[in-house]
């Protein structure tokens, strides 16, 4: 299911290595939740949660939104706010985050 070796899982479990982000969706599917701590009350936290949920890098998410990575980073820190055009693209992503978080909470 995870398409990795047993050694890789052992390394993850013993903190000798971390899984690559593209493994995160399969890990979440296997466990039934995302096993990564993060603050999801802010836009930055929700964007990071979405990246983990989809196994996307910051560069990939920025590309999907049509912005550069530094702008995405500044959304995360609260230094910049998304334009209406970007918010239109973010809405379905944020809705997906809320839905996934609700499933994790058992709602």
C-alpha positions in Angstrom: 0.0 0.0 0.0 2.7 2.5 0.9 5.0 1.2 -1.9 8.2 1.5 0.3 10.5 -1.0 1.8 10.2 -2.3 5.3 13.6 -0.7 6.0 12.1 2.7 5.1 9.3 2.3 7.5 11.7 1.2 10.2 13.8 4.3 9.6 10.6 6.5 9.8 9.5 4.8 13.0 12.9 5.2 14.7 13.4 8.8 13.4 16.4 7.8 11.4 14.7 9.3 8.3 11.6 11.2 7.4 9.3 10.2 4.6 9.3 12.3 1.5 6.3 14.6 1.1 4.9 12.6 -1.8 4.5 9.6 0.6 2.2 11.6 3.0 -1.1 10.9 1.3 -0.6 7.2 1.4 0.6 7.3 5.0 -2.6 9.3 5.9 -4.7 6.8 4.0 -3.1 3.9 5.8 -3.4 5.5 9.3 -6.7 7.2 8.7 -5.2 10.6 9.7 -2.3 12.9 8.9 0.3 12.1 11.6 2.0 15.5 11.4 1.6 18.2 14.0 0.6 21.6 12.9 -1.5 24.6 13.7 -4.5 24.7 11.4 -6.3 27.8 12.7 -4.3 30.0 10.4 -4.1 30.2 6.6 -0.5 29.1 6.8 -1.4 26.1 8.8 -4.2 25.1 6.5 -1.9 25.5 3.5 0.7 23.3 5.0 -2.0 20.7 6.0 -3.2 20.8 2.3 0.4 20.2 1.1 0.7 17.2 3.4 -2.8 15.9 2.4 -1.8 16.1 -1.3 1.9 15.3 -1.0 2.8 18.5 -2.6 5.9 20.7 -2.2 5.6 24.4 -1.6 6.7 24.9 -5.2 4.0 22.6 -6.6 1.3 24.3 -4.5 2.5 27.8 -5.6 2.5 26.6 -9.2 -1.1 25.4 -8.9 -2.1 28.8 -7.4 -0.2 30.7 -10.1 2.1 32.5 -7.6 5.7 32.2 -6.7 6.9 30.3 -3.6 7.9 33.5 -1.7 4.4 34.8 -2.0 3.1 31.5 -0.7 5.6 31.6 2.1 4.3 35.1 3.1 0.7 33.9 3.1 1.9 31.3 5.6 3.5 33.9 7.8 0.7 36.4 7.5 2.9 39.0 5.9 0.7 39.0 2.7 -3.0 38.2 2.1 -4.2 36.4 -1.0 -5.7 38.4 -3.8 -9.4 37.7 -4.7 -8.1 35.8 -7.7 -5.9 33.6 -5.6 -8.6 33.2 -2.9 -10.9 31.8 -5.6 -8.4 29.1 -6.2 -7.8 28.6 -2.5 -11.5 28.1 -1.5 -11.8 24.5 -2.7 -8.5 23.6 -1.2 -9.4 25.1 2.2 -12.8 23.3 2.0 -10.9 20.0 1.4 -8.8 20.8 4.5 -11.8 21.4 6.6 -13.4 18.2 5.4 -10.3 16.1 6.1 -9.9 17.7 9.5 -13.6 16.9 10.3 -13.0 13.3 9.3 -10.0 13.1 11.7 -12.1 14.5 14.5 -14.8 12.0 13.7 -17.4 14.6 12.6 
